[in-house]
């Protein structure tokens, strides 16, 4: 895979490059180890294959992609067509209308043979403007078209930031291919064994082993298909926001300050009225309960005082 270098605007930050690691050595070591253990169909690779990480994860980075020439994003130059690289990118743009620009991004991606996986839009906070409007997209672009799509984004507005990174998964792909091949051979041998089974016990044992092998084979094939999709289609995240709006200043002069203070007072009084409206029903109920308890008590005390006998005087 080879991704050309797109034109970078003067205001775009330099994208960090990815350092080169021992990709060829690891891939060769993984092949050597896998060939040695392919007869069993179930064993895993040692040091080289373990770095591939193909056991259960969907995409595990292998050796890092080599650094490109100055000004070219890391992962945008690929000198080995047999390398398997998963490329991801992100771009943030300031545009006039995020919603309209999101639609244009979708059209650019689809015209390049990609697709839109996610698209979220936030409406403007005020009427008749775009302040507060935001749009975010997650798109999948053919790896060899990523640079062109990034260049086309510059026509939508000001590119505030852009980043491109690549993960070499060659060792993972080689590991998966070898394990799939070994399991396919194992399945074929078990199917032949079932055809020549001399007893019911042997047939049942072969069927059980075949079921386990087929389950593992399907799992590995799913992982390989997912990895191939990640290599073929790069993931690009695009964030769109309106051009910066100057923050509102404070009051200008006595009249503006007076108006601001009056509006604050009205707002505070309105809040107090709302609180009183909420508490009034509770206060009324509390008064009724208090009256229902205190009135009978006072009446009982008065009766006790009236009916009490007067002690005789000496």
Residue, then its C-alpha position, 0 to 999 in steps of 0.5 A: x500500500x502506498x499513500x502519497x503526500x498531500x499538500x499541507x497548508x502553511x498553518x497546518x501543524x507538522x504531523x509527528x512521524x512514526x519511528x521505524x522498527x524491525x518489521x521485516x525481521x519480525x515478519x520473517x521470524x513469525x513465518x519461520x516459527x509458524x511453519x515449524x508449528x503448522x502441523x498441529x494446527x492449534x499451537x501459537x507462535x513464540x516471540x515473533x508471532x506473539x508480537x503480531x497479537x492475532x490471538x483474540x484482538x481485532x487489531x494489534x499494532x505491529x512494528x511501527x511505520x517508517x518515517x517519511x520525508x520532511x513534511x510528509x505525514x508518517x505512514x504516508x510513504x510505503x516502500x514495501x508493497x507487501x507491508x500491511x499498514x492500518x492508517x488512521x487520521x484526524x482533522x479539525x476544521x473551522x468552516x462557515x457552516x458545520x452542517x453544510x460542510x459535513x454534507x460536503x465531507x460525506x460527498x467527498x468520501x463517497x466520491x473517493x469510494x469510502x463510506x460514512x460510519x458516524x455523523x453527529x451534528x449539533x444545532x446552533x445555539x441562537x437563531x439565524x446564526x451558526x454559533x455553537x454549531x458543531x459536526x463530527x464525522x467518522x469516515x472510512x476512506x480507501x487507504x490510497x485515497x486518504x491523502x487526496x481526501x485530506x487535501x480536499x478538506x482544505x477547500x472547506x475552510x481553515x484546517x486547524x489540525x491534522x494528524x496521520x498515523x500508521x500501524x504495521x500489522x504485517x506480522x499479525x497478517x502473516x500469523x493469521x494466514x499461517x494459522x488459518x492455513x494450518x487449521x484448514x489442513x487439519x479440518x481436511x485431515x479430520x474430514x478424511x479420517x471421518x470417512x475412514x473411521x472404523x468404529x463409532x467411538x473413532x467417528x465421534x472423536x473425529x466429529x468433536x475435534x472437527x467441530x473445535x477446529x472449524x470453530x477456531x477456523x471461523x474465528x481466525x477468518x473473521x479476525x483476518x477479514x476485519x484486519x484486511x478491512x482496516x488495512x484497505x479502508x483508513x479511518x478518518x475523524x473529522x471535526x467541524x466548527x464555525x469560525x471563531x466568534x469574538x466573546x461578548x464584552x462587559x457593560x460599556x458605560x453607566x447606562x449599560x451597567x445600569x441595564x445589566x444590573x436591572x436585568x440581573x435584579x429582575x432575574x433574581x426576583x423571578x427566581x425568588x418568586x419561583x421558589x416561593x411558588x414551589x414552597x407555598x403548598x408545603x407551607x399551607x399543608x404544614x400550617x394545617x397539620x400544626x393547627x390540627x395538633x395544637x388546637x385540641x391540645x389547648x382545648x384539653x388544657x383549658x377543660x382541665x383547668x376549669x374542672x380542677x377542684x378548688x382546695x379548701x381554705x384554712 
